[in-house]
């Protein structure tokens, strides 16, 4: 592995996932400076962090900026620039990139493309059909409920919808409303011009993360369980994620190996046969059903808020893993750079603005962050707070809510009751007028029985 001396890194993205990544990156002795584009206020308080210019958000701007600042590695957080092919422009300029090329990123950019790839690779997934028009979608809905009136139907926008373009319709009326919202009212813009209509799977969800070096090398990272529904008891609308737990319940070493062989390696092989340059993380969203594991989706980046639960468990240096992935050769990764994981559970709960994932107000003054930070340092790192959508009031120095999912609070402990109790005490200390979180995720008297696919 090259780069024994510290080097400059550029992180693209500025949400909760990127904040969690930034904290791990700057902890590495290999990181000389971390440039973040775009730069939110919360990142400014992190050591080694510098701002990238606004023009760096375009492909040409990123290339020019990377050359100007002698960036040795570019790390992508969100999926949108990957789907747009920004990584391709950087690689063409001979700049190392952690993230797949445009072709590989279509696994997330198009759900129909993902389904077709899974089918070609022989990967087990839910039965599905693509609807190219409103009439075609409505006809399928009518046929489905006429043949199977008690079987819910999952309706997904084909394109990117920030985790919100999924509806589990329990009835024909709900399904028709979801179809019309996407294709007639264009609630999700161009993402809903095509729909994927799926069989509804039941069971326990889990996600699995692995790094691919583009040459057949696979480095498994681990499992996470996340909760997407906004309401207590997994009710209400889908969101980008209201909480997560790593490792996922009941996911042992044998199942992790089975996931690699059934869902990671076949897709890696398929991508390489198609000529994709996939050097990045592959996130497999899975459902543990009565018939075995089934694929729900692939993502081409670290999840949010899954990253907030996964990375606190990584005790070793993240940067050598990112670098080896970008260089396309895991064989050069020395033994001392292999990932080392904390055996404890990490639970994360998102604090959001009332109204999310629909309309919500911004600007609420967040209280309790200083108190929690003092307690965190006293607890030997057991609690972490991630800024996902905040800004600092320059006149008062107060932190303000500036988005839907605003904070993510995480804790580590040896078992689930303990981690829930620690996190409940911590999360009750932060918030603002109009904030909320999934109280059932930290309640010690609630059980998680899984959920239908979403």
C-alpha positions in Angstrom: 0.0 0.0 0.0 1.4 3.4 -1.0 1.3 6.6 1.0 3.2 6.0 4.2 3.4 9.8 4.8 0.4 11.9 5.8 -1.7 13.2 2.8 -4.6 15.4 2.0 -8.1 13.9 1.7 -11.3 15.4 0.2 -14.6 14.3 1.6 -17.7 15.0 -0.5 -20.9 15.5 1.4 -21.8 17.2 4.7 -24.6 15.2 6.5 -24.5 12.9 9.4 -22.8 10.0 7.6 -20.1 12.4 6.4 -19.6 13.8 9.9 -19.1 10.3 11.3 -16.7 9.5 8.4 -14.8 12.8 9.0 -14.2 12.0 12.7 -12.7 8.6 11.8 -10.6 10.0 8.9 -9.0 12.9 11.0 -8.1 10.3 13.7 -5.8 8.7 11.3 -2.1 9.6 11.3 -2.2 9.3 7.5 -4.6 12.3 7.3 -2.6 15.5 6.9 -5.7 17.6 6.2 -9.4 16.9 5.5 -11.2 19.1 3.0 -15.0 18.9 3.2 -17.3 20.0 0.4 -19.7 21.6 1.1 -18.6 22.6 4.6 -21.2 22.8 7.4 -20.5 24.7 10.6 -20.2 21.5 12.7 -17.2 20.3 10.7 -15.3 23.5 11.5 -14.8 22.3 15.0 -13.0 19.2 13.9 -9.2 19.0 13.9 -7.5 19.0 10.5 -10.7 20.0 8.7 -10.6 22.7 5.9 -13.2 24.0 3.5 -13.4 23.1 -0.2 -14.5 25.9 -2.5 -18.1 25.8 -3.8 -16.9 25.2 -7.3 -15.4 21.9 -6.1 -19.0 20.4 -6.2 -18.9 20.2 -10.0 -16.9 17.5 -11.8 -14.5 20.0 -13.3 -14.4 21.9 -10.0 -13.5 18.8 -8.0 -10.7 17.9 -10.4 -9.3 21.4 -10.4 -9.6 21.6 -6.6 -8.0 18.2 -6.0 -5.0 19.1 -8.1 -4.7 22.6 -6.6 -4.7 21.2 -3.0 -2.7 18.1 -3.8 -5.5 15.8 -2.8 -4.3 12.2 -2.7 -7.7 10.6 -2.0 -11.4 11.7 -2.6 -14.0 9.9 -0.5 -17.7 10.1 -1.5 -20.4 10.1 1.2 -23.7 10.6 -0.7 -24.9 8.6 -3.7 -26.0 11.5 -6.0 -22.6 12.5 -7.3 -21.6 8.8 -7.8 -24.8 8.2 -9.9 -23.9 11.3 -11.9 -20.5 10.0 -12.7 -18.3 12.5 -10.8 -16.0 9.7 -9.6 -15.3 8.9 -13.3 -14.0 12.5 -14.0 -11.6 12.2 -11.0 -10.3 8.9 -12.0 -9.8 10.1 -15.6 -7.5 12.8 -14.0 -5.6 10.0 -12.2 -6.9 11.0 -8.7 -7.6 8.1 -6.3 -11.4 7.8 -5.5 -13.3 5.8 -2.9 -16.6 5.2 -4.6 -17.8 3.3 -7.7 -18.0 4.6 -11.2 -21.2 5.7 -12.8 -22.0 2.3 -14.2 -21.6 0.6 -10.8 -23.5 3.4 -9.1 -26.6 2.4 -11.1 -27.2 -0.3 -8.5 -28.6 2.5 -6.4 -29.4 5.1 -9.1 -32.1 2.8 -10.7 -34.0 0.2 -8.8 -35.0 -1.5 -12.0 -31.3 -1.7 -13.0 -30.6 -3.2 -9.6 -33.3 -5.8 -10.0 -32.1 -6.7 -13.4 -28.5 -7.0 -12.2 -29.6 -9.2 -9.2 -31.5 -11.5 -11.6 -28.6 -11.8 -13.9 -26.2 -12.6 -11.0 -28.6 -15.2 -9.6 -29.3 -13.3 -6.4 -32.5 -14.1 -4.4 -34.8 -11.1 -4.2 -38.6 -10.3 -4.1 -40.7 -10.9 -7.2 -41.0 -7.6 -9.2 -42.3 -5.8 -12.2 -41.4 -2.4 -13.7 -44.1 0.1 -14.7 -43.1 2.6 -17.3 -46.4 4.6 -17.3 -49.3 5.5 -15.0 -51.7 3.2 -16.9 -49.3 0.3 -16.7 -48.8 0.8 -13.0 -52.5 1.1 -12.2 -53.3 -2.1 -14.3 -50.7 -4.0 -12.3 -52.1 -2.8 -9.0 -55.6 -3.8 -10.0 -54.5 -7.2 -11.2 -52.4 -7.8 -8.1 -55.2 -7.1 -5.6 -57.8 -8.9 -7.7 -55.6 -12.1 -7.5 -54.2 -11.5 -4.0 -56.5 -9.1 -2.1 -54.7 -9.7 1.3 -51.1 -9.4 0.0 -49.6 -6.0 0.4 -47.7 -4.5 -2.6 -44.4 -2.6 -2.3 -44.2 0.5 -4.6 -40.8 2.0 -5.2 -39.6 5.0 -7.3 -37.0 3.8 -9.7 -34.7 6.8 -9.1 -33.2 8.4 -6.1 -35.7 9.7 -3.5 -33.6 10.1 -0.4 -34.9 7.0 1.2 -38.5 8.2 1.0 -39.7 6.8 -2.3 -41.1 3.5 -0.9 -44.7 2.7 0.1 -45.9 -0.6 1.5 -49.6 -0.5 0.3 -52.0 -2.7 2.3 -54.9 -2.1 0.0 -55.6 -1.3 -3.7 -56.7 2.2 -2.7 -53.4 2.8 -0.9 -51.4 1.4 -3.9 -53.3 3.5 -6.4 -52.7 6.6 -4.3 -49.0 5.9 -4.1 -48.8 5.3 -7.8 -50.6 8.5 -8.6 -48.5 10.5 -6.2 -45.4 9.4 -7.9 -46.4 9.3 -11.5 -49.2 11.8 -11.8 -48.5 14.4 -9.0 -44.7 13.9 -9.5 -44.1 14.0 -5.7 -40.6 12.6 -6.2 -39.8 14.5 -9.4 -38.1 12.5 -12.1 -37.3 9.7 -9.7 -41.0 8.6 -9.9 -41.2 8.5 -13.7 -40.7 4.8 -13.6 -41.9 2.5 -10.7 -40.8 -0.9 -9.4 -43.7 -2.9 -8.0 -42.6 -5.7 -5.6 -43.8 -8.6 -3.6 -43.9 -7.7 0.1 -41.5 -9.7 2.1 -41.8 -10.3 5.8 -39.1 -10.9 8.4 -36.3 -9.1 10.1 -34.3 -6.5 8.2 -30.5 -6.2 8.3 -27.9 -4.5 6.3 -24.4 -5.7 5.5 -21.4 -3.6 4.4 -18.3 -4.8 2.4 -15.5 -3.0 0.6 -14.8 -4.0 -3.0 -11.5 -3.2 -4.7 -12.7 -3.7 -8.2 -10.4 -6.6 -8.9 -12.2 -9.4 -7.0 -11.0 -8.4 -3.5 -13.7 -8.3 -0.9 -13.2 -6.9 2.7 -16.3 -7.5 4.8 -17.1 -4.8 7.4 -20.2 -6.0 9.3 -23.9 -5.8 9.8 -26.3 -3.1 10.9 -30.1 -3.1 11.6 -31.9 0.2 10.9 -35.4 1.5 11.4 -36.9 3.6 8.6 -40.4 4.2 9.7 -41.0 7.6 11.4 -43.3 6.4 14.2 -43.1 4.3 17.3 -43.7 0.7 16.6 -42.5 1.0 13.0 -45.6 3.0 11.9 -46.0 6.0 9.6 -44.0 7.1 6.6 -40.6 5.9 5.5 -37.7 8.1 6.3 -34.0 8.2 5.6 -33.6 6.3 8.9 -34.6 7.0 12.5 -32.1 4.7 14.2 -29.6 1.8 13.8 -27.9 -1.0 15.7 -24.6 -2.7 15.0 -24.1 -5.6 14.8 -27.6 -6.6 13.6 -29.5 -8.9 16.0 -28.9 -12.6 15.3 -26.3 -12.0 12.6 -23.4 -14.4 13.6 -20.2 -15.2 11.7 -21.8 -18.0 9.8 -24.6 -15.8 8.5 -22.1 -13.0 7.6 -20.1 -15.5 5.5 -23.4 -16.6 3.9 -24.2 -13.0 3.0 -20.8 -12.5 1.4 -21.2 -15.7 -0.7 -24.9 -15.1 -1.7 -25.2 -11.3 -2.1 -21.7 -9.7 -2.2 -19.5 -11.9 -4.2 -22.0 -12.7 -7.0 -22.7 -9.0 -7.5 -19.0 -8.1 -7.4 -18.4 -10.8 -10.1 -21.3 -9.5 -12.2 -20.2 -5.9 -12.0 -16.7 -6.9 -13.2 -18.1 -8.9 -16.1 -20.0 -5.8 -17.1 -16.9 -3.6 -17.1 -17.8 -1.5 -14.0 -15.0 0.0 -12.0 -16.5 -0.6 -8.5 -14.0 0.6 -5.9 -16.0 1.4 -2.8 -18.5 0.1 -0.3 -21.3 -2.2 -1.3 -24.3 -2.0 1.1 -26.7 -4.9 0.9 -30.2 -4.4 2.4 -31.6 -7.8 3.3 -34.6 -9.4 4.8 -34.3 -12.6 6.8 -37.5 -14.4 5.7 -39.0 -17.9 6.5 -37.5 -19.0 3.2 -34.0 -17.6 3.9 -32.3 -14.3 3.2 -33.6 -12.1 0.4 -32.2 -8.9 -1.1 -34.2 -5.7 -0.7 -31.8 -3.3 -2.2 -28.1 -2.3 -2.8 -26.7 1.0 -1.9 -23.3 2.2 -3.3 -22.2 4.2 -0.2 -22.1 4.0 3.5 -25.6 4.2 5.0 -27.1 7.0 7.1 -27.7 6.4 10.0 -26.0 2.9 9.7 -22.6 4.5 9.5 -23.2 6.2 12.9 -23.5 2.7 14.5 -20.9 0.9 12.4 -17.9 3.2 12.7 -17.8 3.6 16.5 -17.2 -0.1 16.6 -14.1 0.2 14.3 -11.1 0.4 16.7 -8.5 0.4 13.9 -7.6 3.1 11.3 -10.2 3.7 8.6 -8.0 5.5 6.1 -5.8 2.5 5.1 -9.0 0.7 4.2 -10.3 3.6 2.1 -6.9 4.0 0.4 -6.5 0.3 -0.5 -10.0 0.2 -1.9 -9.3 3.3 -4.1 -6.0 1.8 -5.2 -7.8 -1.4 -6.2 -5.6 -3.9 -4.4 -6.5 -5.3 -1.0 -3.5 -7.7 -1.2 -1.2 -4.8 -0.3 -3.0 -4.1 2.9 -0.6 -5.1 5.7 -1.8 -7.3 8.6 -1.7 -4.4 11.1 -4.1 -2.4 8.9 -6.8 -5.0 8.8 -10.0 -3.9 10.5 -10.4 -4.5 14.3 -13.9 -4.4 15.7 -15.2 -3.6 19.2 -17.4 -6.5 20.4 -19.9 -4.2 22.0 -23.2 -3.2 20.5 -23.6 0.3 19.2 -27.1 1.8 19.1 -27.9 5.1 17.3 -31.1 7.2 17.6 -31.9 10.2 15.3 -33.3 13.4 16.8 -35.5 15.0 14.1 -37.6 18.0 13.5 -41.3 17.7 14.1 -43.1 17.1 10.8 -40.2 15.1 9.2 -40.3 13.5 6.7 -42.9 16.0 5.4 -42.8 19.7 6.1 -40.8 20.8 9.1 -39.6 24.1 10.7 -35.9 25.1 10.9 -34.1 27.3 13.4 -34.9 25.8 16.8 -32.1 26.3 19.4 -30.6 23.0 20.4 -29.9 22.6 24.1 -27.8 20.1 26.1 -24.9 19.6 23.6 -22.3 21.0 25.9 -23.5 19.0 28.9 -23.6 15.8 26.9 -20.1 16.5 25.5 -18.7 16.8 29.0 -20.3 13.5 30.0 -19.1 11.8 26.8 -15.5 12.6 27.6 -16.0 11.3 31.1 -17.5 8.0 29.8 -14.4 7.0 27.8 -16.0 7.5 24.4 -19.2 5.5 25.1 -21.5 8.2 23.7 -21.1 10.1 20.5 -23.1 12.9 18.9 -23.2 13.4 15.2 -24.3 16.7 13.6 -26.4 15.8 10.6 -28.2 19.1 9.9 -27.2 21.9 12.2 -25.8 25.5 11.9 -24.2 27.8 14.4 -25.8 31.2 15.2 -22.8 33.5 14.8 -24.3 36.1 17.1 -25.0 33.8 20.1 -22.9 30.7 19.5 -25.9 28.5 19.8 -26.5 25.5 17.7 -29.7 25.6 15.6 -31.7 22.8 13.9 -31.2 23.2 10.1 -32.9 20.1 8.6 -35.2 17.1 9.0 -32.8 14.6 10.7 -30.7 17.0 12.8 -28.7 14.9 15.3 -27.7 11.3 15.8 -26.8 10.1 19.3 -24.9 6.8 19.7 -23.8 4.7 22.6 -21.7 1.5 23.1 -22.5 -1.2 25.7 -22.1 -5.0 26.2 -25.8 -5.8 25.7 -29.0 -4.3 24.4 -30.7 -3.4 27.7 -27.6 -1.6 28.8 -27.0 0.3 25.6 -30.7 1.4 25.5 -30.5 2.7 29.1 -27.2 4.6 28.4 -28.6 6.1 25.2 -32.0 7.0 26.7 -30.3 9.0 29.4 -28.1 10.7 26.9 -30.7 11.5 24.3 -33.1 13.0 26.8 -30.6 15.8 27.4 -30.5 17.2 23.9 -33.2 18.7 21.7 -35.2 21.8 20.9 -38.8 22.9 20.8 -40.3 20.8 18.1 -37.8 17.9 18.2 -38.7 14.2 18.4 -37.1 10.8 18.3 -38.3 7.1 18.2 -38.7 6.6 22.0 -39.4 2.9 21.4 -35.8 2.4 20.2 -34.4 3.1 23.7 -37.3 1.8 25.8 -36.1 -1.3 27.7 -39.5 -2.9 27.8 -40.0 -3.0 24.0 -39.1 -5.9 21.7 -38.1 -5.6 18.0 -40.0 -8.2 15.9 -38.8 -7.1 12.6 -40.9 -5.5 9.9 -42.2 -5.8 6.3 -39.8 -4.7 3.6 -39.5 -1.0 3.0 
